[in-house]
Amino acid sequence: MTPAPTARAAQEATAMADPATVSPGTGTVSSGTGSDTVSPDSGARSPADRDAGTAISPEPGTHSPTRPDTRTAAATPDPAPSVRPAHPAHPAHPDTRDADADVVFGRLRAHQSAKLALTGRFAGRGAVETGAQGARVQLSDGRSMLDFGSYAVTLLGHRHPGVTAAVRRQLDVMPTSTRSLANPVTAAAAECLAAYFGGVLPKVYFGLNGSDAVEVSVKLARLASGRDRVLAVNGGFHGKTLGALALTHSPLFRAGLRGCAVDVTHIDAADPGAVAREAARGDVAAVVFEPVQGENGARPIAPEVLRRWTRDARAHGVFAVADEIQCGLRRCGERSVALAEGLAVDAVLVGKPLGGGVVPLSAVVCTPQLYAPLAADPFLHSATFGGHPLSCAALPAALTAIEERAAHGAGLATAIEAGLRTLAARHSRLVRGVTGRGLLWGVDFAVPHAAGEVVVELASAGLVVSPCLSRPTTVRLLPSLATTHAQLAEALGILDGALTLAGSAVTV
C-alpha cells in the first residue's frame, strides 16, 4: 500500500484503473518459455548479483536446489464474470513466470478486493511479480525491481539456496505433522533457536506470523502473573488480529471496532518512569515494546529508557516482552537488539525472516517463568500449523545463512546510513530527517504529499519500498543481506532521482 495518493498519483491510478470486468475469452494464462532471464535493458542481474546470498551450500549427499523446473504453463480461460457454471473450472496450476497481468488483476477484483487490485497495478505500473532471486524481483512486463521492501520478510533476499534446499528435503520426507506424535524437526528447530540467543531464553513456542507470537506472549503473561493489564508503547505496531490489535497504537487499524479483548495502556517512548508508575497499581501483567518501531518510521526507543522499563518491570513482577519481529535476527545489527543491550527481558518475539523468506514462521523465545502455563498444559494454546515441519526445517538454514552474511550486513548498514543522511542534506526542503538502525531505515518527509510523490517515482524507476501505513510522512527502506554494494548504490541513485523529481512537484 502507498501513502495517501497525491494529485499525480491519483491521476496515474485513474489512468491505470482496471476495467470493471474481464472480457470473455481474454482471461488466459499466456504460454511461454518460463525463463527467468531479463533483457539487459530491463534490469538484468549481473553475475555478482546472482551470486549474492549463496553462502550456504546443500549438505553433502543432498540434491541440488537448482534442479530443473519441468513445469509448463497451461492456457485455461476464466469463465465470464456474469456466468456461474455449476462446476466452475479450476485454473491450471499457476506458473507465475508466465502470468498475464490483466488476468491476475481480474481475479483479485473478482475474488478479493478491487482496491487491492488497483493498489497492485499502481505499484507494479501495470505489471505483476513473476519471479525473484536475491535482491531483485522480476515483473511480467520484463522489467526487474530492487526489493527494499517486502515488510522485512526477505532479510536473506529471495530464494536463498540453503533455505530452499532445506525445505525441499523436508518436503520429500514428511511435509506435515500428525500433531499426535513428536516431530524431530520441530524439536530440533526449538533447540536451535534457543541456542541462537545464548540459552538465556530456553523455551520456544512456534507460530506462523507476528500476531501469533504477540498474542501467545500476552496470554502467557496474564496466566502466569494472574493479572490482566498490559502496557504497550505509543507508535508501536504488534499486529491486526483482535488481541494484538489492542497493543497496536494507531487507531487507524481499529476503525469500526468497538473494542479489543485485552486491557491495554499505552505509554510514551520518552517516559523512563512510565512502567514503574503503572506497575505500582499491581494489575500489570506485561510490558511489550519494539526496540526499534518499524511501522512508526524505523524509530529506535532509547536504550536507557528500555533499560529502566525492564528493570522496573522485574522489580514489580511484570513480564518484559521485546517484540523483535521486524527488527531482530540481524535486521538491526544484532541477533536480538534487547539482549545485546543487556535488557532484562522475559521474551523475545521473532518472525518475518525466521523462515528464511521462504515459509511463514514466528516464535516466542522466553524464560521458563513466562512459559510455565504451557509447561503445565501444553495444549493450553495450540495451532494446527504451529511448528510446521516445512517451516521448522527452514529455521536452522536461515539462521546459519544470516550469520554468514552478518558482516556484509554491517557494511551495508554503514553505507546506507551515510547515503541516506547525504540525500537528506541534499534535499532538506523535502526531507525532514532519516531514522533507523542497521538495515531498517525510514525517510521522513515534511508532508505526506511528498512521501506519496516519492513512492510514485520509485515505482517508476524500479525500487520497491515499504511505506508506513500509520505514519504517512515516512517511507521505509529494508535492504536484504543479499544486496550488493553496487545494488545499494543503484537504490540510492534511484531515491536521489525520485527526491529531485518530487521536489519540483511538491510545495512544502
C-alpha positions as CSV (number, residue, x, y, z in Angstrom):
1,M,0.0,0.0,0.0
2,T,1.1,3.5,-0.6
3,P,0.7,6.7,1.4
4,A,-2.3,8.9,0.7
5,P,-2.5,9.5,-3.1
6,T,-1.0,12.7,-4.4
7,A,-2.6,14.6,-7.3
8,R,-0.2,12.9,-9.7
9,A,-0.7,9.5,-8.0
10,A,-4.5,9.9,-8.3
11,Q,-4.2,10.8,-12.0
12,E,-2.0,7.8,-12.7
13,A,-4.2,5.5,-10.7
14,T,-7.1,6.6,-12.7
15,A,-5.2,6.1,-15.9
16,M,-4.4,2.6,-14.9
17,A,-7.8,1.8,-13.4
18,D,-8.8,-1.8,-14.2
19,P,-11.9,-2.4,-16.4
20,A,-15.0,-3.4,-14.5
21,T,-15.0,-6.9,-15.8
22,V,-12.7,-9.4,-17.6
23,S,-13.9,-9.8,-21.1
24,P,-14.8,-13.3,-22.1
25,G,-12.0,-15.0,-24.0
26,T,-9.2,-12.8,-22.6
27,G,-8.7,-14.5,-19.2
28,T,-6.0,-16.9,-20.2
29,V,-2.6,-17.5,-18.9
30,S,-0.1,-16.9,-21.7
31,S,2.1,-19.8,-22.5
32,G,5.9,-19.2,-22.9
33,T,9.3,-20.4,-22.0
34,G,9.1,-19.7,-18.3
35,S,12.6,-18.3,-18.4
36,D,13.8,-16.1,-15.6
37,T,16.1,-14.2,-18.0
38,V,15.7,-10.4,-18.0
39,S,16.9,-8.5,-21.0
40,P,19.9,-6.2,-20.4
41,D,18.0,-3.0,-20.8
42,S,15.3,-4.1,-18.3
43,G,17.4,-4.7,-15.3
44,A,19.2,-7.9,-15.9
45,R,21.2,-9.3,-13.0
46,S,24.9,-9.1,-13.1
47,P,27.0,-12.2,-12.1
48,A,27.8,-10.5,-8.8
49,D,24.1,-10.0,-8.2
50,R,23.3,-13.7,-9.0
51,D,26.0,-14.9,-6.6
52,A,24.7,-12.7,-3.7
53,G,23.4,-14.7,-0.8
54,T,24.7,-18.1,-1.9
55,A,27.0,-18.7,1.1
56,I,25.3,-21.9,2.2
57,S,25.6,-25.0,0.0
58,P,23.3,-28.0,0.3
59,E,24.6,-30.6,2.7
60,P,26.7,-33.4,1.2
61,G,24.6,-36.1,-0.4
62,T,21.5,-33.9,-1.0
63,H,20.1,-33.0,-4.3
64,S,20.8,-29.6,-5.8
65,P,18.5,-26.7,-5.0
66,T,18.7,-25.8,-8.7
67,R,17.2,-28.9,-10.1
68,P,15.4,-28.4,-13.5
69,D,11.9,-27.0,-13.4
70,T,9.8,-29.1,-15.7
71,R,6.6,-27.2,-15.2
72,T,4.7,-26.0,-18.2
73,A,2.0,-23.3,-18.4
74,A,-1.5,-24.2,-19.5
75,A,-3.8,-21.8,-21.1
76,T,-7.1,-22.0,-19.2
77,P,-9.8,-19.4,-19.9
78,D,-11.6,-17.8,-17.0
79,P,-15.4,-18.0,-17.1
80,A,-17.1,-14.8,-17.9
81,P,-17.9,-12.9,-14.7
82,S,-21.6,-12.9,-15.5
83,V,-21.7,-16.7,-15.8
84,R,-21.7,-19.0,-12.8
85,P,-21.2,-22.6,-14.0
86,A,-22.5,-25.4,-11.9
87,H,-19.0,-26.8,-11.6
88,P,-16.6,-24.0,-12.3
89,A,-13.3,-25.0,-14.0
90,H,-10.3,-24.5,-11.8
91,P,-7.4,-22.5,-13.3
92,A,-4.4,-24.6,-14.2
93,H,-1.6,-24.7,-11.6
94,P,-0.2,-21.2,-12.0
95,D,3.3,-20.6,-13.2
96,T,3.9,-17.1,-12.1
97,R,6.7,-16.6,-14.6
98,D,4.1,-16.7,-17.4
99,A,1.4,-14.6,-15.6
100,D,-0.9,-12.4,-17.6
101,A,-1.2,-9.3,-15.5
102,D,-4.7,-8.4,-16.6
103,V,-5.9,-11.9,-15.7
104,V,-4.3,-11.6,-12.2
105,F,-5.9,-8.2,-11.6
106,G,-9.2,-9.6,-12.8
107,R,-9.1,-12.4,-10.3
108,L,-8.1,-10.1,-7.5
109,R,-11.1,-7.9,-8.2
110,A,-13.5,-10.8,-8.5
111,H,-12.4,-12.8,-5.5
112,Q,-10.6,-10.5,-3.2
113,S,-10.7,-6.7,-3.5
114,A,-10.9,-4.1,-6.3
115,K,-8.8,-1.8,-4.2
116,L,-6.2,-4.5,-3.7
117,A,-6.1,-4.9,-7.5
118,L,-5.8,-1.2,-8.1
119,T,-3.0,-0.9,-5.5
120,G,-1.1,-3.7,-7.0
121,R,-1.5,-2.4,-10.5
122,F,-0.3,1.0,-9.4
123,A,2.7,-0.4,-7.5
124,G,3.8,-2.5,-10.5
125,R,3.0,0.1,-13.1
126,G,0.5,-2.4,-14.6
127,A,2.7,-5.5,-14.1
128,V,2.8,-8.2,-11.5
129,E,5.6,-10.0,-9.8
130,T,6.6,-13.2,-11.5
131,G,9.9,-14.3,-10.0
132,A,12.7,-13.3,-7.7
133,Q,16.3,-14.0,-6.9
134,G,18.5,-12.3,-4.3
135,A,17.7,-8.6,-4.1
136,R,15.7,-8.4,-7.4
137,V,12.1,-9.1,-8.3
138,Q,11.1,-9.9,-11.9
139,L,7.9,-8.5,-13.4
140,S,5.5,-9.7,-16.0
141,D,6.5,-7.0,-18.5
142,G,10.1,-7.9,-18.5
143,R,11.3,-5.3,-16.0
144,S,13.0,-6.0,-12.7
145,M,13.0,-4.1,-9.4
146,L,15.3,-3.9,-6.5
147,D,13.5,-5.1,-3.4
148,F,14.0,-2.8,-0.4
149,G,10.5,-3.6,0.9
150,S,8.7,-6.8,1.5
151,Y,7.9,-5.7,5.0
152,A,11.2,-7.1,6.4
153,V,10.5,-10.7,5.4
154,T,13.2,-11.2,2.8
155,L,16.2,-10.4,5.0
156,L,18.2,-13.1,3.1
157,G,16.8,-12.0,-0.2
158,H,14.6,-14.2,-2.4
159,R,15.1,-17.9,-2.8
160,H,18.2,-18.3,-0.7
161,P,19.6,-21.7,-1.9
162,G,20.4,-23.1,1.6
163,V,16.9,-22.4,2.8
164,T,15.1,-23.7,-0.3
165,A,17.2,-26.8,-0.2
166,A,16.3,-27.5,3.4
167,V,12.6,-27.0,2.7
168,R,12.8,-29.3,-0.4
169,R,14.5,-32.0,1.6
170,Q,11.8,-31.9,4.3
171,L,9.1,-31.8,1.6
172,D,10.4,-35.1,0.2
173,V,10.3,-36.8,3.6
174,M,7.4,-35.5,5.8
175,P,5.9,-32.1,4.9
176,T,3.4,-32.0,7.7
177,S,2.9,-33.4,11.2
178,T,0.4,-35.8,12.7
179,R,0.2,-33.4,15.7
180,S,-0.1,-36.5,17.9
181,L,3.4,-37.9,17.5
182,A,6.5,-35.9,18.4
183,N,8.2,-34.3,15.4
184,P,12.0,-34.3,15.4
185,V,12.3,-31.3,13.0
186,T,10.2,-29.1,15.3
187,A,12.2,-30.2,18.4
188,A,15.5,-29.5,16.6
189,A,14.3,-26.1,15.5
190,A,13.4,-25.1,19.0
191,E,16.8,-26.2,20.3
192,C,18.5,-24.3,17.5
193,L,16.6,-21.1,18.2
194,A,17.2,-21.2,21.9
195,A,20.9,-21.7,21.4
196,Y,21.0,-18.9,18.8
197,F,20.1,-16.5,21.7
198,G,22.7,-17.9,24.0
199,G,20.4,-20.2,26.0
200,V,19.2,-17.4,28.3
201,L,15.6,-17.9,26.9
202,P,15.4,-21.7,26.7
203,K,11.6,-22.1,26.0
204,V,10.1,-21.8,22.5
205,Y,6.6,-21.6,21.1
206,F,6.2,-21.6,17.3
207,G,3.6,-19.6,15.4
208,L,3.1,-18.6,11.8
209,N,3.2,-14.8,12.0
210,G,3.9,-11.9,14.3
211,S,0.4,-11.6,15.7
212,D,0.6,-15.3,16.8
213,A,3.7,-14.6,18.8
214,V,2.3,-11.4,20.3
215,E,-0.9,-13.0,21.4
216,V,0.7,-16.0,22.9
217,S,3.2,-14.0,24.9
218,V,0.4,-11.8,26.3
219,K,-1.7,-14.8,27.1
220,L,1.1,-16.5,28.9
221,A,2.0,-13.3,30.8
222,R,-1.6,-12.9,32.0
223,L,-1.9,-16.5,33.0
224,A,1.5,-16.7,34.7
225,S,1.0,-13.4,36.6
226,G,-2.7,-13.7,37.4
227,R,-3.0,-10.1,36.2
228,D,-4.9,-8.6,33.3
229,R,-3.5,-5.3,32.2
230,V,-0.7,-4.9,29.5
231,L,1.5,-1.9,28.8
232,A,2.3,-1.1,25.2
233,V,4.1,1.9,23.6
234,N,2.8,4.9,21.6
235,G,3.7,4.4,18.0
236,G,4.1,0.6,18.4
237,F,2.7,-2.0,15.9
238,H,2.1,-5.6,17.0
239,G,-0.4,-7.0,14.5
240,K,-4.0,-6.7,13.4
241,T,-5.7,-9.7,15.0
242,L,-8.0,-8.6,17.8
243,G,-5.7,-9.4,20.7
244,A,-2.5,-8.0,19.0
245,L,-4.5,-5.1,17.7
246,A,-5.2,-3.9,21.2
247,L,-1.5,-3.4,21.7
248,T,-1.0,-1.7,18.3
249,H,-1.2,2.1,18.9
250,S,-2.6,3.6,15.8
251,P,-6.4,4.0,15.8
252,L,-6.3,3.6,12.0
253,F,-6.3,-0.2,12.3
254,R,-9.2,-0.3,14.8
255,A,-11.7,1.7,12.7
256,G,-15.2,0.3,13.1
257,L,-14.3,-1.9,16.1
258,R,-15.9,-1.0,19.4
259,G,-13.2,-2.7,21.4
260,C,-10.5,-5.3,21.7
261,A,-10.1,-8.1,24.2
262,V,-7.0,-7.0,26.0
263,D,-6.9,-4.2,28.6
264,V,-4.0,-2.1,27.3
265,T,-2.4,1.1,28.5
266,H,-0.1,2.9,26.1
267,I,2.9,4.6,27.5
268,D,5.2,7.3,25.9
269,A,8.5,6.1,24.5
270,A,10.3,9.1,26.0
271,D,9.0,8.4,29.6
272,P,11.5,6.4,31.6
273,G,9.3,6.2,34.7
274,A,6.1,5.0,32.9
275,V,6.4,1.3,33.7
276,A,7.1,2.0,37.4
277,R,4.1,4.3,37.8
278,E,1.7,1.9,36.0
279,A,3.1,-1.2,37.7
280,A,2.6,0.3,41.1
281,R,-1.1,-0.3,40.7
282,G,-0.5,-4.1,40.9
283,D,-2.6,-5.1,37.9
284,V,0.0,-5.1,35.1
285,A,0.9,-8.5,33.6
286,A,3.4,-7.4,30.9
287,V,5.1,-4.5,29.1
288,V,5.5,-5.2,25.3
289,F,7.8,-3.0,23.2
290,E,9.7,-2.9,19.9
291,P,13.3,-1.8,20.5
292,V,13.0,-0.2,17.0
293,Q,9.5,0.7,16.0
294,G,9.3,-0.3,12.3
295,E,5.8,0.9,11.4
296,N,6.4,4.2,13.3
297,G,9.1,5.2,10.8
298,A,12.0,2.9,11.9
299,R,12.4,4.8,15.2
300,P,14.6,3.2,17.9
301,I,13.5,3.6,21.5
302,A,16.4,5.0,23.6
303,P,18.2,2.1,25.3
304,E,18.4,3.9,28.6
305,V,14.6,4.1,28.6
306,L,14.2,0.4,27.8
307,R,16.8,-0.5,30.5
308,R,14.8,1.4,33.1
309,W,11.5,-0.1,31.9
310,T,12.7,-3.7,32.1
311,R,14.4,-3.2,35.4
312,D,11.2,-1.7,36.9
313,A,9.1,-4.4,35.3
314,R,11.2,-7.1,37.0
315,A,11.0,-5.3,40.3
316,H,7.2,-5.3,40.2
317,G,6.7,-8.9,38.9
318,V,5.8,-7.7,35.4
319,F,6.9,-9.7,32.4
320,A,9.0,-7.7,29.8
321,V,8.5,-8.7,26.2
322,A,10.7,-7.5,23.3
323,D,8.8,-7.6,20.0
324,E,11.6,-8.0,17.5
325,I,9.5,-9.5,14.8
326,Q,10.7,-6.8,12.4
327,C,14.0,-5.5,14.0
328,G,15.5,-8.8,15.2
329,L,17.7,-11.5,13.6
330,R,20.3,-9.0,12.4
331,R,17.9,-6.7,10.7
332,C,19.1,-4.1,13.1
333,G,22.6,-5.5,13.5
334,E,22.1,-7.8,16.5
335,R,20.7,-11.3,16.8
336,S,18.4,-9.7,19.4
337,V,18.5,-5.9,20.0
338,A,17.2,-6.3,23.5
339,L,19.6,-9.0,24.6
340,A,22.5,-7.1,23.0
341,E,21.5,-4.0,25.0
342,G,21.6,-6.1,28.2
343,L,17.8,-5.7,28.8
344,A,16.2,-7.9,31.4
345,V,13.5,-9.3,29.1
346,D,11.4,-12.4,29.7
347,A,10.7,-13.0,26.0
348,V,12.0,-12.0,22.5
349,L,9.5,-12.4,19.7
350,V,10.8,-13.1,16.3
351,G,9.3,-13.8,12.9
352,K,9.3,-12.4,9.3
353,P,12.8,-13.6,8.2
354,L,12.8,-16.6,10.6
355,G,11.6,-18.9,7.8
356,G,14.3,-17.6,5.5
357,G,11.9,-15.6,3.4
358,V,10.6,-18.9,2.0
359,V,8.0,-20.2,4.6
360,P,6.0,-18.5,7.3
361,L,7.3,-18.9,10.8
362,S,7.3,-16.9,14.1
363,A,8.3,-17.7,17.6
364,V,8.1,-16.7,21.3
365,V,11.5,-17.4,22.8
366,C,11.2,-17.0,26.6
367,T,12.0,-17.8,30.2
368,P,10.6,-20.9,32.0
369,Q,8.7,-18.5,34.2
370,L,6.7,-17.0,31.3
371,Y,6.3,-20.4,29.7
372,A,5.1,-22.0,32.9
373,P,1.4,-22.2,31.8
374,L,2.3,-24.1,28.6
375,A,4.7,-26.3,30.5
376,A,1.9,-27.3,32.9
377,D,-0.6,-27.8,30.0
378,P,1.0,-28.0,26.5
379,F,-2.5,-27.8,24.9
380,L,-3.4,-24.6,26.7
381,H,-2.6,-22.9,23.4
382,S,-2.1,-24.7,20.1
383,A,-2.4,-24.1,16.4
384,T,-2.8,-26.7,13.6
385,F,0.2,-25.4,11.7
386,G,2.3,-24.2,14.7
387,G,5.7,-25.7,14.5
388,H,5.0,-26.9,10.9
389,P,7.9,-29.2,9.8
390,L,8.5,-27.3,6.5
391,S,8.8,-24.0,8.4
392,C,11.0,-25.6,11.1
393,A,13.2,-27.2,8.5
394,A,13.9,-23.8,7.1
395,L,14.9,-22.3,10.5
396,P,18.4,-23.7,11.0
397,A,19.4,-23.0,7.4
398,A,18.0,-19.4,7.8
399,L,19.9,-18.7,11.0
400,T,23.1,-20.1,9.6
401,A,22.8,-18.0,6.4
402,I,22.0,-14.9,8.4
403,E,25.2,-15.3,10.5
404,E,27.3,-16.0,7.4
405,R,26.1,-12.7,5.9
406,A,26.2,-10.7,9.2
407,A,29.5,-8.9,8.5
408,H,28.3,-8.0,5.0
409,G,25.1,-6.6,6.6
410,A,27.1,-4.4,8.9
411,G,29.0,-2.9,5.9
412,L,25.7,-2.3,4.1
413,A,24.2,-0.7,7.3
414,T,27.1,1.8,7.4
415,A,26.8,2.6,3.7
416,I,23.0,3.1,3.7
417,E,23.1,5.3,6.8
418,A,25.8,7.5,5.2
419,G,23.9,7.6,1.9
420,L,20.6,8.5,3.4
421,R,22.0,11.2,5.5
422,T,23.7,12.7,2.4
423,L,20.5,12.6,0.5
424,A,18.6,14.2,3.4
425,A,21.0,17.1,3.5
426,R,20.8,17.5,-0.3
427,H,17.0,17.5,-0.3
428,S,16.5,19.3,3.0
429,R,13.4,21.2,1.8
430,L,11.6,17.9,1.2
431,V,13.2,15.5,3.8
432,R,12.7,16.2,7.5
433,G,15.2,13.6,8.6
434,V,16.1,9.9,8.5
435,T,15.9,7.4,11.4
436,G,16.8,3.8,11.8
437,R,19.3,1.2,12.7
438,G,21.1,-1.5,10.8
439,L,19.1,-2.4,7.7
440,L,15.9,-0.8,8.8
441,W,15.6,2.9,7.8
442,G,12.9,5.5,7.4
443,V,13.0,8.7,5.4
444,D,10.6,11.2,6.9
445,F,9.1,13.9,4.7
446,A,7.9,17.3,5.5
447,V,4.3,16.5,4.3
448,P,2.5,13.2,3.3
449,H,2.1,14.6,-0.2
450,A,5.9,14.5,-0.6
451,A,6.1,10.9,0.5
452,G,3.4,10.0,-2.0
453,E,5.2,11.6,-4.9
454,V,8.4,9.8,-4.0
455,V,6.7,6.4,-3.9
456,V,5.3,7.2,-7.3
457,E,8.7,7.9,-8.7
458,L,10.4,4.9,-7.0
459,A,7.8,2.6,-8.5
460,S,8.5,4.0,-12.0
461,A,12.3,3.8,-11.5
462,G,12.4,0.2,-10.2
463,L,12.7,0.3,-6.4
464,V,10.3,-1.5,-4.0
465,V,9.9,0.1,-0.6
466,S,7.6,-0.2,2.4
467,P,5.5,2.8,3.2
468,C,4.4,3.2,6.9
469,L,0.7,2.8,6.9
470,S,0.2,4.6,10.2
471,R,2.8,7.3,9.5
472,P,2.1,8.7,6.0
473,T,5.1,11.0,6.1
474,T,7.6,8.2,6.2
475,V,8.9,5.7,3.7
476,R,10.8,2.6,4.9
477,L,13.8,1.1,3.2
478,L,14.6,-2.5,4.1
479,P,17.6,-3.8,2.1
480,S,18.4,-7.5,2.3
481,L,21.6,-9.2,3.2
482,A,21.7,-10.4,-0.4
483,T,22.0,-6.8,-1.6
484,T,25.4,-6.0,-3.1
485,H,27.1,-2.6,-2.6
486,A,26.6,-1.9,-6.3
487,Q,22.9,-2.5,-5.8
488,L,22.8,-0.3,-2.8
489,A,24.4,2.5,-4.8
490,E,21.8,1.9,-7.5
491,A,19.0,2.2,-5.0
492,L,20.4,5.4,-3.5
493,G,20.7,6.8,-7.0
494,I,17.0,5.9,-7.7
495,L,16.0,7.6,-4.5
496,D,18.0,10.7,-5.3
497,G,16.3,11.0,-8.6
498,A,12.9,10.4,-7.1
499,L,13.6,13.1,-4.5
500,T,14.7,15.5,-7.2
501,L,11.5,15.0,-9.3
502,A,9.3,15.1,-6.2
503,G,10.9,18.3,-5.0
504,S,10.0,20.0,-8.3
505,A,6.4,18.9,-7.9
506,V,5.7,19.5,-4.2
507,T,5.1,22.7,-2.4
508,V,6.2,22.4,1.2
